[in-house]
Amino acid sequence: MIYVTGDTHGDQILWDACIGNFLKEGDTIIVLGDFGIGFFDGRYWSEEMFYDYLSEQKFTVLFIDGNHENFDKLNAFPMEQWNGGQVQFIRKNVIHLMRGETYDIDGKKVFCFGGGYSIDRDYRFPGRTWWQQEMPSDEEYKIATKNLEACDFKVDYVLTHTAPADTVEYMSRLNLGIKYTVVEELPLTGYLQWVVEKVSYRKWYFGHFHIDAELWRKQYAVLNGIRDLHTGELLKTRC
């Protein structure tokens, strides 16, 4: 089985008590950003110890980056080829799906584009809890466009951290507590708006907004839900 879930924010207890015990041997779970690279140090385990723990499990963890990652640490991992796209291996079964890449996963074409803007930026410290690389670079947009062109703008699934601009506006109108006027994120949400208008896809999943909702245009906002990638069915709510 292949599942998607929302932001985990480096929460070791969440993984140990609420996610890992749900997964079976051979399963794959995809985190839709804010995996928490650089934020996993806990009371009992260091971050590296926790990755070693994950590496001993029989499931695979894939993640796109969000805005709450230590990008200095993440960018230090070498890039390697995996399933048709560039990735970074944190451990053999803990894999970063990079911005703008497309992958062949379970016989399906998956387009990934992480990144987002931290609305809590004023409460964070540059180089310690906030990194300017949270928003994509011009080069990453170019890579994404090139890869979409290469697959004739047809994919099965789109995985992002934030959402297209019109979906952000739509959520703001649903009284879900979503703020539409985060102008700093508009370069990214605007690009994703171009993607949603240009690309044929079966389902689109994103995190970032800390809500669980099946929305419009085959799009799903995901936080505590664990959904089947292929069907979109909600199979479990994280504890």
DATA-V354876 format. One record per residue. N is the residue number from 1. RES is the residue in three letters. SS is DSSP state (A for helix, B for strand, O for the rest). PHI is phi in whole degrees, -180 to 180 (NA if undefined). OMEGA is omega in whole degrees, 0 to 359 (999 if undefined). Layout:
# DATA-V354876
N;RES;SS;PHI;OMEGA, N;RES;SS;PHI;OMEGA
This chain:
# DATA-V354876
1;MET;O;NA;175, 2;ILE;B;-121;184, 3;TYR;B;-120;169, 4;VAL;B;-122;174, 5;THR;B;-145;185, 6;GLY;O;-91;185, 7;ASP;O;-55;176, 8;THR;O;-112;170, 9;HIS;O;52;175, 10;GLY;O;66;184, 11;ASP;O;-88;182, 12;GLN;A;-64;181, 13;ILE;A;-65;177, 14;LEU;A;-57;181, 15;TRP;A;-67;185, 16;ASP;A;-72;189, 17;ALA;A;-97;192, 18;CYS;A;-123;181, 19;ILE;A;-119;185, 20;GLY;O;-58;182, 21;ASN;O;-74;177, 22;PHE;O;-89;188, 23;LEU;O;-84;179, 24;LYS;O;-107;179, 25;GLU;O;-57;179, 26;GLY;O;91;179, 27;ASP;O;-72;174, 28;THR;B;-130;174, 29;ILE;B;-123;182, 30;ILE;B;-113;178, 31;VAL;B;-95;188, 32;LEU;B;-89;177, 33;GLY;O;96;185, 34;ASP;O;51;172, 35;PHE;O;-60;174, 36;GLY;O;110;176, 37;ILE;O;-56;181, 38;GLY;O;88;182, 39;PHE;O;-126;187, 40;PHE;O;-91;181, 41;ASP;O;-66;183, 42;GLY;O;-118;182, 43;ARG;O;-66;187, 44;TYR;O;-111;182, 45;TRP;O;-123;168, 46;SER;O;-77;180, 47;GLU;A;-62;181, 48;GLU;A;-66;176, 49;MET;A;-63;180, 50;PHE;A;-68;176, 51;TYR;A;-63;176, 52;ASP;A;-62;177, 53;TYR;A;-62;178, 54;LEU;A;-61;182, 55;SER;A;-66;179, 56;GLU;O;-87;182, 57;GLN;O;-82;184, 58;LYS;O;-92;178, 59;PHE;O;-109;180, 60;THR;B;-116;177, 61;VAL;B;-111;172, 62;LEU;B;-111;177, 63;PHE;B;-150;165, 64;ILE;B;-95;180, 65;ASP;O;-83;174, 66;GLY;O;-112;176, 67;ASN;O;-100;179, 68;HIS;O;-105;173, 69;GLU;O;-134;171, 70;ASN;O;-85;186, 71;PHE;A;-73;174, 72;ASP;A;-63;179, 73;LYS;A;-71;183, 74;LEU;A;-63;184, 75;ASN;O;-71;179, 76;ALA;O;-78;178, 77;PHE;O;-75;180, 78;PRO;O;-69;176, 79;MET;B;-90;179, 80;GLU;B;-137;179, 81;GLN;B;-88;179, 82;TRP;B;-154;174, 83;ASN;O;51;173, 84;GLY;O;95;181, 85;GLY;B;-145;178, 86;GLN;B;-81;178, 87;VAL;B;-139;169, 88;GLN;B;-128;179, 89;PHE;B;-90;172, 90;ILE;B;-79;167, 91;ARG;B;-144;186, 92;LYS;O;-59;181, 93;ASN;O;-122;175, 94;VAL;B;-126;196, 95;ILE;B;-131;177, 96;HIS;B;-88;175, 97;LEU;B;-87;195, 98;MET;O;-88;185, 99;ARG;O;-63;174, 100;GLY;O;85;182, 101;GLU;O;-89;172, 102;THR;B;-116;184, 103;TYR;B;-134;171, 104;ASP;B;-98;183, 105;ILE;B;-124;179, 106;ASP;O;55;178, 107;GLY;O;78;181, 108;LYS;B;-120;178, 109;LYS;B;-91;184, 110;VAL;B;-123;176, 111;PHE;B;-103;184, 112;CYS;B;-123;175, 113;PHE;B;-153;181, 114;GLY;O;-86;179, 115;GLY;O;99;179, 116;GLY;O;176;181, 117;TYR;O;-108;179, 118;SER;O;-87;178, 119;ILE;O;-72;176, 120;ASP;O;-98;184, 121;ARG;A;-55;183, 122;ASP;A;-64;181, 123;TYR;A;-102;182, 124;ARG;O;-114;186, 125;PHE;O;-117;181, 126;PRO;B;-55;179, 127;GLY;O;80;178, 128;ARG;O;-123;179, 129;THR;O;-132;178, 130;TRP;B;-150;180, 131;TRP;O;-137;184, 132;GLN;A;-67;179, 133;GLN;A;-72;178, 134;GLU;A;-60;177, 135;MET;O;-96;183, 136;PRO;O;-62;175, 137;SER;O;-90;176, 138;ASP;A;-58;181, 139;GLU;A;-64;180, 140;GLU;A;-68;174, 141;TYR;A;-63;180, 142;LYS;A;-66;178, 143;ILE;A;-62;180, 144;ALA;A;-60;181, 145;THR;A;-63;179, 146;LYS;A;-62;181, 147;ASN;A;-70;176, 148;LEU;A;-68;176, 149;GLU;A;-61;183, 150;ALA;A;-65;178, 151;CYS;O;-104;175, 152;ASP;O;60;177, 153;PHE;O;57;178, 154;LYS;B;-130;176, 155;VAL;O;-135;175, 156;ASP;O;-89;184, 157;TYR;B;-136;173, 158;VAL;B;-115;179, 159;LEU;B;-121;180, 160;THR;B;-135;175, 161;HIS;O;-90;174, 162;THR;O;-93;189, 163;ALA;O;-124;174, 164;PRO;O;-60;186, 165;ALA;A;-57;183, 166;ASP;A;-71;176, 167;THR;A;-72;175, 168;VAL;A;-61;178, 169;GLU;A;-63;179, 170;TYR;A;-59;179, 171;MET;A;-63;180, 172;SER;A;-65;180, 173;ARG;A;-82;181, 174;LEU;O;-91;181, 175;ASN;O;56;178, 176;LEU;O;-98;182, 177;GLY;O;81;181, 178;ILE;O;-90;179, 179;LYS;O;-93;183, 180;TYR;O;-87;192, 181;THR;O;-93;174, 182;VAL;O;-86;189, 183;VAL;A;-65;182, 184;GLU;A;-66;181, 185;GLU;A;-93;185, 186;LEU;A;-60;176, 187;PRO;A;-58;180, 188;LEU;A;-80;179, 189;THR;A;-65;176, 190;GLY;A;-68;176, 191;TYR;A;-64;179, 192;LEU;A;-66;174, 193;GLN;A;-65;175, 194;TRP;A;-62;180, 195;VAL;A;-61;184, 196;VAL;A;-65;180, 197;GLU;A;-85;186, 198;LYS;A;-101;192, 199;VAL;O;-103;172, 200;SER;B;-87;181, 201;TYR;O;-145;179, 202;ARG;O;-90;179, 203;LYS;B;-149;180, 204;TRP;B;-130;180, 205;TYR;B;-119;176, 206;PHE;B;-146;178, 207;GLY;O;-109;167, 208;HIS;O;74;191, 209;PHE;O;-95;175, 210;HIS;O;58;173, 211;ILE;O;-138;172, 212;ASP;O;-116;182, 213;ALA;B;-160;168, 214;GLU;B;-90;192, 215;LEU;O;-103;181, 216;TRP;O;-111;172, 217;ARG;O;51;177, 218;LYS;O;60;181, 219;GLN;B;-114;182, 220;TYR;B;-130;169, 221;ALA;B;-91;188, 222;VAL;O;-129;170, 223;LEU;O;-132;183, 224;ASN;O;-85;179, 225;GLY;B;-73;168, 226;ILE;B;-117;186, 227;ARG;B;-113;172, 228;ASP;B;-69;182, 229;LEU;O;-57;188, 230;HIS;O;-76;186, 231;THR;O;-100;185, 232;GLY;O;81;183, 233;GLU;O;-65;175, 234;LEU;B;-79;186, 235;LEU;B;-102;182, 236;LYS;B;-159;168, 237;THR;B;-107;181, 238;ARG;O;-59;181, 239;CYS;O;-77;999
